[in-house]
Amino acid sequence: MNIYLLRHGETSYNAEKRYLGRSDVSLSAKGLAELIPAEFSPQKVYVSPLRRTWETAGALFPAAQPIVIDDFREMDFGIFEGKNYQEMACLPEYQAWVDGNCLGKIPGGEQKTDFCRRTCEAFARLVDQTLDAGGERLVIVAHGGTQMAVMERFARPVMDYFSWNGPNGGGFVLNTSPWRQERKLTLRETVRYTRRVSKCC
């Protein structure tokens, strides 16, 4: 079975380098216009509860039924939500978090280990269920954090968390051949379902 693990299209927060997390922000007009339908049409697409994922799924797979997996929601960035690093340059809580390699608990938000645990547990359950049902393809449209957590934990080749941050509207195709024995996935290719949109004069 192949798994398509995709990131949502661009939002205004992404363009402004803001921490998006749990904020339920829609795709920007540019982000939606950039998306192009995929070359295949699955019956189901698994998404997070946040609208930017099901808006993306609708653009890439218009005939598919979106199914929400609550634990695929992005990391909760607490008091950092909606701000970018420039706006928080003098915020002690932010500097402490960055100095700790972004591993500590965010005030009012999540800790990376907790986020990765819930994401990876939900992902593994879904892979098992789909394989047990004889599925040939599993399609997930979620978040950059979802990709990084899953890929760091399960993907081959082995790379660290931040190395797996895919582009908006793109992501990874993984093969499940080693899954049953090793709980690992083999990276087959990277994909991107976007086109360049010209800026208006």
Helices and strands as residue ranges (DSSP letters): E 2-7, H 12-15, H 29-34, E 44-47, H 51-60, E 65-68, G 70-72, G 78-80, H 92-99, H 112-132, E 137-142, H 144-154, E 155-156, G 161-164, E 170-175, H 179-182, E 185-192
